[in-house]
Amino acid sequence: MPFDEALKKYSGRLNDPDASASVTGACGDTMEFYLNIADGRVSGVRFHADGCGFTSACGAVAAFYADGRPLEEAMFVSPGLILRTLTNVPEDHRHCAILAATTLYKAMADYLLKD
């Protein structure tokens, strides 16, 4: 999926999600993830980023990789995977991938701890 399509598809918030999380990074950027889970699988995912373009890009990639996956597979979405996918993230913005992955993990934990 081209990046622009992923950004449009996954950007935004879900109404009444099964799980959500918000994390503010050391840089001041904030990432939010919203998940719907059905039969142990991510059936809906959206993110909202308040920060730089790299933060949004990392959120879109994390959402793309989590979408439709069983929770066990979605847990393998890592900062390294996000950076390898984007390929052009400058050194001083690599923390954006950590922010995206951390927020996704926290949203999955929110779901698992409710169960």
Sequence and secondary structure as in RCSB ss.txt:
>XXXX:A:sequence
MPFDEALKKYSGRLNDPDASASVTGACGDTMEFYLNIADGRVSGVRFHADGCGFTSACGAVAAFYADGRPLEEAM
FVSPGLILRTLTNVPEDHRHCAILAATTLYKAMADYLLKD
>XXXX:A:secstr
  HHHHHHHHBS  SS SEEEEEE TTS EEEEEEEEETTEEEEEEEEEES HHHHHHHHHHHHHHTT BHHHHT
T  HHHHHHHH    GGGTHHHHHHHHHHHHHHHHHHHH 
